[in-house]
Structures are given as structure tokens and as C-alpha cells.
Amino acid sequence: MNDGTAPEGTGWFEGIEPDDVEGASAAVADGESEEPRDWPALAVESGYADSEAAYYDRLREATLRAATEAVRERERADDRQLVHAVRAMDDAERTANELAERLAEWAGTLYDDAGVGVDGAREVADREPQTPVEERVVSYARRVADLADERDDLRAFVEARAPAVAPNLAEMAGPVLAARLVALAGGLERLAKMPSGTVQVLGAEDALFAHLEGRASSPKHGVIYVHDYVRGTHPDHRGSAARAFAGKLAIAARIDHYSGEYKPEVHEELRERMETIRAREVGE
């Protein structure tokens, strides 16, 4: 007698009740079979489904549930949280600066000594408004200051979190640049699978596309330019520095993704390589 569950040999839903979508979803995510069989026919024969169409309806529902849970689990991963944090930090900084520009224009019509930028916004935020217009300007300035404070808090979070998520990458690039590289790649796993040449130009996609269309020369570096290993190297040797740096960053990302162990020898190799490149400047 059938107890309502899919009997042995009925595919994905073996041992699962017909209305147990969660159990079917787990079976889709984790199940396997040694050989292919006619699972829809077996499901109908066993009484698990009334028809092959009903079987496929349940399979679709279970598959969608499994995919949704996989996405949720992936988004909760530490590297994804780091990506969200650094993107939020950049958004907060960009928005604070844009709002500060608007505030400077407005506050300048009321206060002769009104400053500019976020620092100017903080000064206006400390004022005591005397009129309804000033009340609005000061309130606006306080929002700008709050947003700038949130940016600072997010940066502190990124600086504390990046070494735990990607210890070698954070040590080599610095926590914020490491987080930006992970974000630009779309995650630590994707960064770990990128060739060093791609890592080298992350963040320079517009320049790269212009080069591919014949409108510009090939970019030598992307966001890694902000690091002293690249920016602090003589322009004549900056391409070599960017290639060496990107090569070690790619290795660091792979180590972080596949083992998570800190490897001091990788960092020493990079330091020696950069010393060699920069020594050329002295000899010229």
C-alpha cells in the first residue's frame, strides 16, 4: 500500500509526500541518481503524481524554491555582505558630496561665511536657526553630516570585515581596495577565477570598451591605480608595476577563496618584485 510518499526509485521526490514542497526543494538541491530513468512515468506509476504534467508542475515548483533558497544563502555569504557594505559606503560618499554642493549654494545665500563640501555642511549643521528658512537649511545640513557619518561608519566596517573575508587580499591591497575588487568582480569566487589581466583593469571598463572600439589606447590599470604600488611608481614603469601587482592580487584572491589561510610568502614576493621595478628608476 502506498503511504502517500514517493517510493524508492521515483527520482527527485523519493520518500517525499506530494504536498511537501520544502522537502522536494531540498531533494532537488541535494539529490542525485546513479543512472537516468523515466522519472515522470515512475512518479505516475507509483501514485506520487496523477499525470506527467502534474509531476512537472511539482518539479517546477520545487526547482524554483531550491533556486530561491540558493540565492538567499549566497547573498548571506560574508563576501556578499562586504560587497553590499563597500557599495553602500561609496553611495553614501557620492550622495553626501552631491548634497553638500546643493547646500553650499543655498547656505551661501544666508550666511556670508558658509563653507563648502561636507566640512562646510557640518559647520552649518552646528548653527542655531533664527528663521524658518534657516531652519530648513540647518536641517538639510544635518542630514548631509549624518550621511557623511554613515559613510565613515561603513568604511570602518569594511576595514574591520575585509581581513576576515579575504585576509591575503586585504593585506595586499588594503581593506577598502580589496572590498572594491571583490565588488567589481561580483564576489570573491568570481575574482578568484579571473586571470590577472582582468584583475588589472577592473574598474576601467569604459576605457577598455573604448580601446576595443578603436577610440582609445589600452588601459594599463583600473581601480588598483589608487594603491601606492601603482600610483607611486614612475609613469614609465607603472605598467610593469600594475601587471606585477595584479598578478599577486589574483593569487591572493585564489588563496582566500580556496583555503582562506594567510600566506606571508606571497606578500614578501610582491614586495621584492616592486623593489626591483622601482630600482629601475634609481638607475636611470
C-alpha positions as CSV (number, residue, x, y, z in Angstrom):
1,M,0.0,0.0,0.0
2,N,1.2,3.5,-0.9
3,D,1.6,5.7,2.2
4,G,1.4,8.9,0.0
5,T,5.1,9.3,-0.3
6,A,7.1,8.8,-3.4
7,P,8.6,5.2,-3.2
8,E,12.1,4.1,-3.8
9,G,13.2,4.6,-7.4
10,T,10.9,7.5,-8.2
11,G,13.5,10.2,-8.8
12,W,13.9,13.6,-7.1
13,F,10.9,13.1,-4.8
14,E,11.7,9.7,-3.4
15,G,10.3,9.3,0.1
16,I,8.6,12.7,-0.1
17,E,4.9,13.5,0.3
18,P,3.2,15.1,-2.7
19,D,2.4,18.4,-0.9
20,D,5.9,18.7,0.8
21,V,7.3,21.4,-1.4
22,E,10.1,22.2,1.0
23,G,11.2,18.5,1.1
24,A,11.1,18.4,-2.7
25,S,13.1,21.5,-2.9
26,A,15.8,20.0,-0.7
27,A,15.8,16.9,-2.8
28,V,16.3,18.9,-6.0
29,A,19.2,20.7,-4.4
30,D,20.9,17.7,-2.8
31,G,19.6,14.6,-4.7
32,E,21.4,12.5,-7.2
33,S,20.9,9.3,-9.2
34,E,23.4,6.7,-10.5
35,E,21.6,6.5,-13.8
36,P,18.8,8.3,-15.8
37,R,15.4,6.8,-15.7
38,D,11.9,7.8,-16.8
39,W,11.1,9.7,-13.6
40,P,7.8,11.2,-14.7
41,A,6.4,7.8,-15.7
42,L,7.6,6.3,-12.4
43,A,6.0,9.1,-10.5
44,V,2.7,8.4,-12.1
45,E,3.0,4.7,-11.8
46,S,3.8,5.0,-8.1
47,G,0.9,7.3,-7.4
48,Y,3.0,10.2,-6.4
49,A,1.5,12.3,-9.3
50,D,-1.7,11.9,-11.2
51,S,-0.1,12.7,-14.5
52,E,3.2,13.6,-16.0
53,A,2.0,17.2,-16.3
54,A,1.4,17.2,-12.5
55,Y,4.8,15.7,-11.9
56,Y,6.4,18.6,-13.9
57,D,4.3,21.1,-12.1
58,R,5.7,19.8,-8.8
59,L,9.2,19.6,-10.2
60,R,9.0,23.3,-11.4
61,E,7.7,24.5,-8.0
62,A,10.4,22.6,-6.1
63,T,13.1,23.8,-8.5
64,L,12.1,27.4,-8.1
65,R,12.1,27.0,-4.3
66,A,15.5,25.4,-4.4
67,A,16.9,28.2,-6.6
68,T,15.4,30.9,-4.4
69,E,17.0,29.3,-1.3
70,A,20.3,29.0,-3.1
71,V,20.3,32.7,-3.9
72,R,19.3,33.7,-0.4
73,E,22.2,31.6,1.0
74,R,24.6,33.1,-1.4
75,E,23.5,36.7,-0.6
76,R,24.1,36.0,3.1
77,A,27.7,34.9,2.5
78,D,30.4,37.1,4.0
79,D,31.8,38.3,0.7
80,R,28.4,39.4,-0.4
81,Q,27.9,41.4,2.8
82,L,31.3,43.0,2.2
83,V,30.2,43.9,-1.4
84,H,27.0,45.5,-0.1
85,A,28.9,47.4,2.5
86,V,31.5,48.9,0.2
87,R,28.9,49.8,-2.4
88,A,26.8,51.5,0.3
89,M,29.9,53.3,1.5
90,D,30.5,54.7,-2.0
91,D,26.9,55.6,-2.5
92,A,26.9,57.4,0.8
93,E,30.0,59.4,0.0
94,R,28.8,60.3,-3.5
95,T,25.4,61.4,-2.3
96,A,26.8,63.4,0.7
97,N,29.1,65.2,-1.7
98,E,26.3,66.0,-4.1
99,L,24.0,67.2,-1.4
100,A,26.8,69.3,0.1
101,E,27.2,71.1,-3.2
102,R,23.5,72.0,-3.1
103,L,23.7,73.0,0.5
104,A,26.7,75.3,-0.2
105,E,24.6,77.2,-2.9
106,W,21.7,77.5,-0.5
107,A,23.6,78.3,2.7
108,G,25.7,80.9,0.8
109,T,22.6,83.0,0.3
110,L,22.1,83.2,4.1
111,Y,25.5,83.1,5.6
112,D,28.5,85.0,4.3
113,D,30.9,82.6,5.9
114,A,29.2,79.4,4.7
115,G,31.8,76.8,3.8
116,V,31.7,74.2,1.1
117,G,31.8,70.4,1.0
118,V,31.0,68.1,3.9
119,D,33.0,70.2,6.3
120,G,31.0,73.2,5.3
121,A,27.8,71.2,5.9
122,R,29.0,70.3,9.4
123,E,29.6,73.9,10.2
124,V,26.1,74.9,9.0
125,A,24.6,71.9,11.0
126,D,26.0,73.4,14.2
127,R,24.2,76.7,13.8
128,E,21.0,77.7,15.6
129,P,18.4,78.7,13.0
130,Q,16.7,82.0,13.5
131,T,14.1,81.9,10.7
132,P,12.0,79.2,9.1
133,V,14.4,79.3,6.0
134,E,17.4,78.9,8.2
135,E,15.7,76.0,10.0
136,R,15.3,74.2,6.7
137,V,18.9,74.9,5.7
138,V,20.3,73.8,9.0
139,S,18.1,70.6,9.0
140,Y,19.4,69.9,5.5
141,A,23.0,70.3,6.6
142,R,22.4,67.9,9.5
143,R,21.2,65.3,7.0
144,V,24.4,65.8,5.0
145,A,26.5,65.4,8.1
146,D,24.6,62.3,9.1
147,L,25.1,60.7,5.7
148,A,28.9,61.5,5.9
149,D,29.0,59.9,9.4
150,E,27.3,56.8,8.0
151,R,29.9,56.7,5.2
152,D,32.6,56.8,7.9
153,D,30.9,54.0,9.9
154,L,30.6,51.9,6.7
155,R,34.3,52.4,6.0
156,A,35.2,51.3,9.5
157,F,33.0,48.2,9.0
158,V,34.7,47.4,5.7
159,E,38.2,47.9,7.2
160,A,37.3,45.5,10.0
161,R,35.5,42.9,7.9
162,A,37.6,42.6,4.8
163,P,40.6,40.9,6.6
164,A,38.2,38.2,7.9
165,V,36.7,37.6,4.5
166,A,39.9,37.9,2.4
167,P,43.0,38.0,4.6
168,N,45.6,38.0,1.8
169,L,43.7,40.3,-0.5
170,A,43.1,42.8,2.4
171,E,46.7,42.7,3.4
172,M,48.0,43.2,-0.1
173,A,45.6,45.8,-1.4
174,G,44.3,47.3,1.8
175,P,40.8,46.5,3.1
176,V,38.9,49.1,1.1
177,L,40.5,48.4,-2.2
178,A,40.2,44.7,-1.6
179,A,36.5,45.1,-1.0
180,R,36.1,47.2,-4.2
181,L,37.9,44.5,-6.2
182,V,35.5,41.8,-4.8
183,A,32.6,44.1,-5.6
184,L,33.7,44.8,-9.1
185,A,34.3,41.1,-9.8
186,G,30.9,40.2,-8.4
187,G,32.1,38.2,-5.4
188,L,35.3,36.5,-4.1
189,E,34.8,33.3,-6.1
190,R,34.5,35.2,-9.4
191,L,37.5,37.3,-8.5
192,A,39.5,34.1,-7.7
193,K,38.7,32.7,-11.2
194,M,39.7,35.8,-13.1
195,P,43.1,36.0,-14.9
196,S,45.5,38.6,-13.7
197,G,45.0,40.7,-16.8
198,T,41.3,41.1,-16.0
199,V,42.0,42.0,-12.3
200,Q,44.5,44.6,-13.6
201,V,41.8,46.6,-15.4
202,L,38.8,46.1,-13.1
203,G,37.1,49.5,-12.8
204,A,38.4,50.6,-16.2
205,E,35.6,49.0,-18.2
206,D,34.7,52.2,-20.1
207,A,38.3,52.8,-21.2
208,L,38.6,49.1,-22.1
209,F,35.5,49.2,-24.3
210,A,36.8,52.4,-25.9
211,H,40.0,50.6,-26.7
212,L,38.2,47.7,-28.2
213,E,36.2,50.1,-30.4
214,G,39.5,51.7,-31.5
215,R,38.8,55.0,-29.8
216,A,41.5,54.9,-27.1
217,S,44.7,53.1,-26.1
218,S,44.5,50.0,-23.9
219,P,44.2,50.9,-20.2
220,K,47.2,49.8,-18.1
221,H,45.2,49.7,-14.8
222,G,41.8,50.2,-13.3
223,V,40.9,50.8,-9.7
224,I,44.3,49.3,-8.5
225,Y,45.8,52.7,-9.5
226,V,44.8,54.1,-6.1
227,H,47.4,51.8,-4.4
228,D,50.8,53.2,-3.9
229,Y,52.4,50.3,-5.7
230,V,50.9,51.6,-8.9
231,R,50.3,55.3,-8.3
232,G,53.7,55.8,-6.5
233,T,55.7,54.2,-9.3
234,H,57.2,56.3,-12.1
235,P,54.9,56.5,-15.1
236,D,57.5,54.8,-17.3
237,H,57.3,51.7,-15.1
238,R,53.7,51.9,-14.0
239,G,52.5,49.3,-16.5
240,S,55.0,46.8,-15.1
241,A,54.0,47.6,-11.6
242,A,50.3,47.2,-12.4
243,R,51.0,43.8,-14.0
244,A,53.0,42.6,-11.1
245,F,50.5,43.9,-8.6
246,A,47.5,42.4,-10.4
247,G,49.3,39.0,-10.7
248,K,49.8,38.8,-7.0
249,L,46.3,40.1,-6.3
250,A,44.9,37.3,-8.4
251,I,46.9,34.7,-6.5
252,A,45.8,36.3,-3.2
253,A,42.1,36.0,-4.2
254,R,42.5,32.4,-5.1
255,I,44.2,31.6,-1.8
256,D,41.5,33.4,0.1
257,H,38.7,31.7,-1.7
258,Y,40.0,28.1,-1.8
259,S,41.8,27.9,1.6
260,G,41.4,31.2,3.5
261,E,44.9,30.8,5.0
262,Y,47.2,33.8,5.3
263,K,50.3,33.3,3.2
264,P,53.1,35.7,4.2
265,E,55.4,34.5,1.5
266,V,53.1,35.8,-1.2
267,H,53.3,39.3,0.2
268,E,57.1,39.1,0.5
269,E,57.4,38.1,-3.1
270,L,55.3,41.1,-4.1
271,R,57.4,43.5,-2.0
272,E,60.6,42.1,-3.6
273,R,59.1,42.4,-7.1
274,M,58.1,46.0,-6.5
275,E,61.5,46.9,-5.1
276,T,63.0,45.5,-8.3
277,I,60.7,47.6,-10.5
278,R,61.3,50.8,-8.6
279,A,65.1,50.2,-8.6
280,R,65.0,50.9,-12.3
281,E,64.0,54.5,-11.6
282,V,67.2,55.0,-9.5
283,G,69.4,53.5,-12.2
284,E,68.0,55.7,-15.0
